[in-house]
Amino acid sequence: MTRYSIDPITRLEGHGKIEIFTNDDGEVENVYFQVPELRGFEKFVEGRPVEEVPQIVTKICGVCPGCHHMASGKAVDAVFGVEPTNTAKMIRELFYMAHFVHSHIAHFYALGAPDFVVGPGAPKAERNVLGVINKVGVEIGTEVLKQRRIAQEIQALIGGHQTHVVMNVPGGVRKGIKEDERLDIVAKSKGFVEFAKFSMKIFNDVVLANKDYVDIIVNGPYSLKIHSMGLVDANNKVNFYDGKVRVVDTTGKELLTYKPNEYLENIAERVEPWSYLKFPYLKKVGWKGFVEGQDSGVYHATPLSRLNASDGMATPVAQEEYERMYSVLGGKPVNNTLAMHWARLVELIYAAEHCLELAENKEITGTDLRNKMYQTPKEGVGIVEAQRGTLTHHYQTDDRGLVTKANLIVGTTNNHAPISMSIKKAAQGIIKKGVKVDDGILNMVEMAFRAYDPCFSCATHSLPGKMPMILNIRKADGDIIQTIKRD
Amino acid sequence: MAEEHKPKLKMAVYWGAACGGCCVSVLDVHETLLTVIQHADLVFWPIALDTKYSDVDAMEDKSIDITLFNGAVRNSENEHMAHVLRAKSKLLIAYGSCAHMGGIPGLANFFSKEEILKRAFDETPSTENPDKVRPQLEYNVPEGTLTLPKFYEDVYTLNQIVDVDYFIPGCPPQTERLVEVFLAIVNGTELPPKGSVIGVAEHAQCEECKRIRSDNRSINRFYRPWEIEDDGVSCFIDQGVICLGPATISGCGVRCVKGNAPCRGCYGPMSDVVDMGAKILSTMATMINSEDENEIIKVIDKIDDPAGLFYRFSLPASKIRRKIQ
């Protein structure tokens, strides 16, 4: 037995590691993806006034704080039994689209693109966002940074804090949008739409025009036949902010739908003794182990699963691109893990188009910022789509609105089992007898989880996008016989 | 031209129990990054660079000029890296509220380790764990032994674990403050005494706040933020909402209040204050429209979750440190 320890990799709030075990024939026996961290938010929000919680849970993740703020804000609305005003809903959603634009741009260029634009086997020193800029030119690189900054500016303007947004109050928002601000956001959103379309063009030109890459996406060791989850609107179109959760099975058929307050009937979480992070699965199917297929309880919650779980996109250009993706990849559902990059760009176009739609609607400057028809606080569930998966916050309070119980199922957590399985499958497909395990091999394994944009990588969104990795090849007694570093 | 031959500074950025927001605040230097990399080589930054633990272990002691350590110390891995980076660094800076005072993860000190694990792995209604499985520090799988770091009873600030040279506060620190401190170090400006909080302006938030304060406060009760109709103009305290601004040092640019949310004190206390929560409590008491001590106590008693509010970011750094069990 040989053991390959990949430690550390960077994860959402710090740390993660991968353990690969191969047998004497050099074939992969098993792979464990371990999350060594826990902070205990579910416990320490107890006793806090529930309206303070949206500002506390942003600190779960400094890279996608807006998602926690939104899910939490919606749970707090429900605790108080109020629906936000229309203006407040629009303002929240506008903020949220800018949050998606920023995150999806960053993931594509800093994390996803290096493997394709520069190439999976390219010298490792070039396989990062600087390498991408070298290939596509400084002008485009500057444009990437500019669009990311503009998306952040919109978030700071609406959200009140550049990182840890403070905008939500029960039934609404703290701050409105003025007409001059609205016009400014319209102009900026037009830039987003153009840039999103341009990003798709880069994907077409660089990835889809290259037969080798298409072959990796379609035939590589990167496919996982599991169920797909995503939030959809009344027309079953993808929605990030609101709607019902829909799960389609591995054949594309609707398996179940649920409203936020029905999540407990539909989702359960498993504990394994070797990781601090739990493993969610479909409760009605049950936990059948780390297995693929129609009978498995494992699902994913990613850009690709959101598209799989929907009947389309609610904006025109995104819808065209949605149709094109499924037509090229042979219809729904798509199970190719690397197609998550493609789906992410379809979503980027939707977020940009919808950002513009919302800003162009003058009603967004309304002054009815808060619905104050508060009921005695009790219990509420809020669900949004985070960039990295369906995000659920559930609070119970006493009648003063002090939290008595909280439960969170976080975006990347949904994908814990799928990521573990994808890493194992990639490792099994790549690490074989006679294969020299080098940096390129390591990167091919890494590509399996990078596609998920797991939160442990989201921090690399804006700088040279390599994960720190070290691969120790050990004897069974644990002695290191070879160390491979990616530098 | 002599300056150009100055050796570049070696810098490291590392995270303990953190959210990533501090690292984002470093990334948010935008174009200033070009200035930064003229003067400094980043030698360790897990978020962005490939330097490994083993590479850090191989570095000479004191070979890193500046380390920004963000995040609290919550488990054995955090503690180990705090010791390693202390040894390797000339200047170890506690960067951000969590390293400085424990931060939001420090609220866990209101509970025991067992309560936290029980909630996460036994009680939460979506968890199905009939066999009461818990993550194990060592666990034997058929193929070998898997290990996890030890989750501690308490959350610690960085200087409760190792000697810290300076503190840059904030959740996260305002990027401009980091750039100012960095340029001061590059330019050889004499630094304040060891142990100082830097990247701040030595006055309370209120000095920079644009909201209008009344001279005659007449607070008879405190309200939760949702209970009032914020006029967007008047001081929160004048409107009866507790704001930690009067007891919080400046540096962030009053960002939350600009978003119409009261300050929650992430920048920490003024430099002469030992216990931030106690300071806020006494400050709030002086705002109450009464000379009668019993009357004042009555008003204070009606505040919901005073400990969680007054020690929102600073519980592990406070005199009380944790809830007695």
Boltz contact constraints between the chains, C-beta under 6 A:
constraints:
  - contact:
      token1: [A, 3]
      token2: [B, 144]
      max_distance: 6.0
  - contact:
      token1: [A, 10]
      token2: [B, 46]
      max_distance: 6.0
  - contact:
      token1: [A, 10]
      token2: [B, 47]
      max_distance: 6.0
  - contact:
      token1: [A, 13]
      token2: [B, 19]
      max_distance: 6.0
  - contact:
      token1: [A, 14]
      token2: [B, 15]
      max_distance: 6.0
  - contact:
      token1: [A, 21]
      token2: [B, 143]
      max_distance: 6.0
  - contact:
      token1: [A, 29]
      token2: [B, 143]
      max_distance: 6.0
  - contact:
      token1: [A, 30]
      token2: [B, 143]
      max_distance: 6.0
  - contact:
      token1: [A, 32]
      token2: [B, 146]
      max_distance: 6.0
  - contact:
      token1: [A, 36]
      token2: [B, 148]
      max_distance: 6.0
  - contact:
      token1: [A, 36]
      token2: [B, 149]
      max_distance: 6.0
  - contact:
      token1: [A, 38]
      token2: [B, 151]
      max_distance: 6.0
  - contact:
      token1: [A, 39]
      token2: [B, 17]
      max_distance: 6.0
  - contact:
      token1: [A, 39]
      token2: [B, 105]
      max_distance: 6.0
  - contact:
      token1: [A, 40]
      token2: [B, 108]
      max_distance: 6.0
  - contact:
      token1: [A, 40]
      token2: [B, 116]
      max_distance: 6.0
  - contact:
      token1: [A, 42]
      token2: [B, 119]
      max_distance: 6.0
  - contact:
      token1: [A, 42]
      token2: [B, 120]
      max_distance: 6.0
  - contact:
      token1: [A, 43]
      token2: [B, 111]
      max_distance: 6.0
  - contact:
      token1: [A, 43]
      token2: [B, 115]
      max_distance: 6.0
  - contact:
      token1: [A, 43]
      token2: [B, 116]
      max_distance: 6.0
  - contact:
      token1: [A, 43]
      token2: [B, 119]
      max_distance: 6.0
  - contact:
      token1: [A, 44]
      token2: [B, 107]
      max_distance: 6.0
  - contact:
      token1: [A, 44]
      token2: [B, 108]
      max_distance: 6.0
  - contact:
      token1: [A, 47]
      token2: [B, 305]
      max_distance: 6.0
  - contact:
      token1: [A, 47]
      token2: [B, 308]
      max_distance: 6.0
  - contact:
      token1: [A, 48]
      token2: [B, 305]
      max_distance: 6.0
  - contact:
      token1: [A, 48]
      token2: [B, 308]
      max_distance: 6.0
  - contact:
      token1: [A, 49]
      token2: [B, 224]
      max_distance: 6.0
  - contact:
      token1: [A, 49]
      token2: [B, 304]
      max_distance: 6.0
  - contact:
      token1: [A, 49]
      token2: [B, 305]
      max_distance: 6.0
  - contact:
      token1: [A, 51]
      token2: [B, 226]
      max_distance: 6.0
  - contact:
      token1: [A, 56]
      token2: [B, 104]
      max_distance: 6.0
  - contact:
      token1: [A, 59]
      token2: [B, 19]
      max_distance: 6.0
  - contact:
      token1: [A, 59]
      token2: [B, 104]
      max_distance: 6.0
  - contact:
      token1: [A, 61]
      token2: [B, 19]
      max_distance: 6.0
  - contact:
      token1: [A, 62]
      token2: [B, 19]
      max_distance: 6.0
  - contact:
      token1: [A, 62]
      token2: [B, 20]
      max_distance: 6.0
  - contact:
      token1: [A, 62]
      token2: [B, 21]
      max_distance: 6.0
  - contact:
      token1: [A, 62]
      token2: [B, 24]
      max_distance: 6.0
  - contact:
      token1: [A, 63]
      token2: [B, 20]
      max_distance: 6.0
  - contact:
      token1: [A, 160]
      token2: [B, 259]
      max_distance: 6.0
  - contact:
      token1: [A, 161]
      token2: [B, 255]
      max_distance: 6.0
  - contact:
      token1: [A, 161]
      token2: [B, 256]
      max_distance: 6.0
  - contact:
      token1: [A, 161]
      token2: [B, 259]
      max_distance: 6.0
  - contact:
      token1: [A, 163]
      token2: [B, 21]
      max_distance: 6.0
  - contact:
      token1: [A, 163]
      token2: [B, 172]
      max_distance: 6.0
  - contact:
      token1: [A, 166]
      token2: [B, 256]
      max_distance: 6.0
  - contact:
      token1: [A, 166]
      token2: [B, 259]
      max_distance: 6.0
  - contact:
      token1: [A, 166]
      token2: [B, 261]
      max_distance: 6.0
  - contact:
      token1: [A, 169]
      token2: [B, 226]
      max_distance: 6.0
  - contact:
      token1: [A, 170]
      token2: [B, 226]
      max_distance: 6.0
  - contact:
      token1: [A, 174]
      token2: [B, 260]
      max_distance: 6.0
  - contact:
      token1: [A, 175]
      token2: [B, 260]
      max_distance: 6.0
  - contact:
      token1: [A, 264]
      token2: [B, 125]
      max_distance: 6.0
  - contact:
      token1: [A, 264]
      token2: [B, 126]
      max_distance: 6.0
  - contact:
      token1: [A, 267]
      token2: [B, 126]
      max_distance: 6.0
  - contact:
      token1: [A, 268]
      token2: [B, 126]
      max_distance: 6.0
  - contact:
      token1: [A, 268]
      token2: [B, 128]
      max_distance: 6.0
  - contact:
      token1: [A, 269]
      token2: [B, 126]
      max_distance: 6.0
  - contact:
      token1: [A, 269]
      token2: [B, 127]
      max_distance: 6.0
  - contact:
      token1: [A, 271]
      token2: [B, 121]
      max_distance: 6.0
  - contact:
      token1: [A, 271]
      token2: [B, 129]
      max_distance: 6.0
  - contact:
      token1: [A, 271]
      token2: [B, 133]
      max_distance: 6.0
  - contact:
      token1: [A, 273]
      token2: [B, 133]
      max_distance: 6.0
  - contact:
      token1: [A, 273]
      token2: [B, 135]
      max_distance: 6.0
  - contact:
      token1: [A, 273]
      token2: [B, 136]
      max_distance: 6.0
  - contact:
      token1: [A, 273]
      token2: [B, 139]
      max_distance: 6.0
  - contact:
      token1: [A, 274]
      token2: [B, 139]
      max_distance: 6.0
  - contact:
      token1: [A, 274]
      token2: [B, 146]
      max_distance: 6.0
  - contact:
      token1: [A, 276]
      token2: [B, 135]
      max_distance: 6.0
  - contact:
      token1: [A, 407]
      token2: [B, 124]
      max_distance: 6.0
  - contact:
      token1: [A, 407]
      token2: [B, 125]
      max_distance: 6.0
  - contact:
      token1: [A, 459]
      token2: [B, 20]
      max_distance: 6.0
  - contact:
      token1: [A, 459]
      token2: [B, 23]
      max_distance: 6.0
  - contact:
      token1: [A, 459]
      token2: [B, 47]
      max_distance: 6.0
  - contact:
      token1: [A, 462]
      token2: [B, 27]
      max_distance: 6.0
  - contact:
      token1: [A, 463]
      token2: [B, 27]
      max_distance: 6.0
  - contact:
      token1: [A, 463]
      token2: [B, 48]
      max_distance: 6.0
  - contact:
      token1: [A, 464]
      token2: [B, 48]
      max_distance: 6.0
  - contact:
      token1: [A, 466]
      token2: [B, 50]
      max_distance: 6.0
  - contact:
      token1: [A, 468]
      token2: [B, 46]
      max_distance: 6.0
  - contact:
      token1: [A, 468]
      token2: [B, 50]
      max_distance: 6.0
  - contact:
      token1: [A, 470]
      token2: [B, 52]
      max_distance: 6.0
  - contact:
      token1: [A, 486]
      token2: [B, 50]
      max_distance: 6.0
  - contact:
      token1: [A, 487]
      token2: [B, 50]
      max_distance: 6.0
